[in-house]
């Protein structure tokens, strides 16, 4: 029913409903139509998927396309799983923040853990791992246990000028991107 | 009059701060006492549970996930078990469903008591904390009774429950349910019409209904803003549709309404617990009839060859889960709480993703505190009830 509605609303859309083990309605969407589909799913009153329950990715390495990005949606009447296949060689997707603002941190987490980039995200930094971490831990080719050399750092020596300059830089960055984060 | 030169001040709150409920760091920019901008930094408690779970057998994941949202441990194992059971195609017997519902509601009360105590203490009402922890002790005693472990019982498992209910369980729960509503009135007497508390919370940290939907704040925060979304009512699981209860909904979406919603939720939980308890027989079936998933009882292991083999297989290799994926959320103490489980046909999950309501609440934090006073930051953090173990996972 959702597939039919989407097909009539977006002519030319290639959309594959797939049969899943748990009986949950699941759709595969092309990357370039993702935003259109999401917007329709949210805005059409007969669909009404205004709630993004979760956004995550699964790595199927060594299979290609390697990643599946999964959007778990809910409306007051039904649930829907939306999927996008992402190749490992060009792991890029448009952000859905304009549809569901909640996607901001969830996409950051996907980038942090899988290295999938989100275009026009605006704040694509690591969320859970340290900023200087190398690699993306939830990829299947990332080792489970790794040893890092212990690092040491000199005690922080900041002059008054450096402190003020740093503060001004921080403030400018935040003014350029108000609201959440820097 | 000469113009006074003013400038904003950037301060760092956390990661170790008594009222950040764990290790949440906030970089706040202040103009006098007003918050101009806020950036939460998280990840200090990240332990890689999702990566670890990929190395564990399905049943071994239960203790791991219970440590995510450590204040409502059984809501984690409940949600995880439901997802895996959906993949296995297991349907629970009624008695197991009722016991799970009872435990989930006791867990909700337990978690809300910690929230109420710490939140009230942070805005200055210290005695409430002492009373809340007094009642929570009774709930931890019940956990100890069923599993010997007070915080993380690992009692709800894939395929049912670990064991049958212990002797004296009904009496302990009845005793708690009989005394608790009176205690709840006591807490309300201390706070609901307390002028200081009302002044510190009313109109503070407001969120509109649309903002809550956009930011996915499904749970007490969304309901306080008038978004009537409760997984127990909309997507019932484990037989919640057979229980009679109301979902409290607020209107203002401020800290005070979140307080009222959670207090009323505790009252509703008590009525659900009473209904569940009346349906549970003191002894009976405590797991599904699934010999490949549920280990056979010990007396059969010692006397029957088949049971011994089954026991050995389950404890050495675990059970395999057919290829597929499932997400069956529950209504946890902090909102919709679920596990997206992907299975590849082996005995270990290929991918496990927790939907963490606290993470989304942290994301929404700047919306609630920017423009308010620095003192209100504490009240707002308390009102969204984040558990950092659930945020960082």
Contacts between the chains, C-beta under 8 A, distances in Angstrom:
chain1	res1	chain2	res2	distance
A	20	B	324	6.1
A	20	B	325	6.6
A	21	B	87	6.0
A	21	B	322	6.0
A	21	B	323	6.7
A	21	B	324	2.6
A	21	B	325	7.2
A	21	B	326	7.2
A	22	B	86	4.9
A	22	B	87	6.3
A	22	B	324	6.0
A	22	B	325	6.8
A	22	B	326	4.1
A	22	B	327	8.0
A	22	B	328	8.0
A	24	B	326	7.3
A	24	B	327	7.3
A	50	B	213	5.3
A	51	B	213	6.1
A	51	B	216	6.3
A	51	B	218	6.5
A	51	B	229	7.2
A	52	B	216	5.4
A	53	B	216	6.8
A	53	B	218	7.3
A	53	B	327	7.7
A	53	B	329	6.9
A	53	B	336	6.2
A	53	B	338	7.3
A	53	B	355	6.1
A	54	B	327	7.5
A	54	B	338	7.4
A	54	B	340	6.4
A	54	B	353	6.8
A	54	B	355	4.3
A	56	B	340	6.1
A	56	B	353	4.3
A	58	B	325	8.0
A	58	B	342	5.4
A	58	B	350	7.3
A	58	B	351	4.7
A	59	B	351	7.4
A	70	B	340	7.0
A	72	B	327	5.7
A	72	B	340	6.6
A	72	B	355	7.4
A	74	B	234	8.0
A	74	B	235	7.6
A	76	B	229	7.6
A	76	B	234	6.4
A	79	B	235	6.8
A	79	B	327	7.9
A	81	B	325	7.9
A	81	B	327	7.4
A	100	B	214	6.2
A	100	B	216	7.0
A	101	B	214	4.5
A	101	B	215	5.6
A	102	B	214	6.5
A	102	B	215	4.8
A	102	B	216	3.7
A	102	B	360	5.8
A	102	B	363	6.9
A	104	B	363	6.3
A	105	B	359	6.4
A	105	B	360	7.4
A	105	B	362	7.7
A	105	B	363	4.4
A	109	B	359	7.9
A	113	B	50	7.9
A	126	B	43	7.6
A	127	B	42	6.9
A	127	B	43	6.5
A	128	B	42	6.9
A	128	B	43	4.3
A	128	B	46	4.4
A	128	B	392	6.0
A	128	B	393	7.5
A	129	B	43	6.6
A	129	B	46	6.8
A	130	B	43	7.2
A	137	B	48	6.4
A	137	B	51	5.7
A	138	B	50	6.4
A	138	B	51	5.9
A	138	B	351	7.9
A	144	B	51	6.7
A	144	B	52	8.0
A	144	B	55	6.1
A	167	B	10	6.0
A	170	B	10	6.6
A	171	B	8	7.2
A	171	B	10	7.5
A	171	B	29	7.0
A	174	B	29	6.8
A	174	B	37	5.1
A	174	B	39	7.3
A	178	B	37	6.6
A	179	B	366	6.1
A	179	B	367	7.3
A	179	B	370	7.5
A	180	B	39	7.3
A	180	B	363	6.8
A	180	B	366	5.3
A	180	B	367	7.9
A	181	B	39	4.7
A	181	B	40	7.8
A	181	B	366	7.7
A	182	B	39	5.7
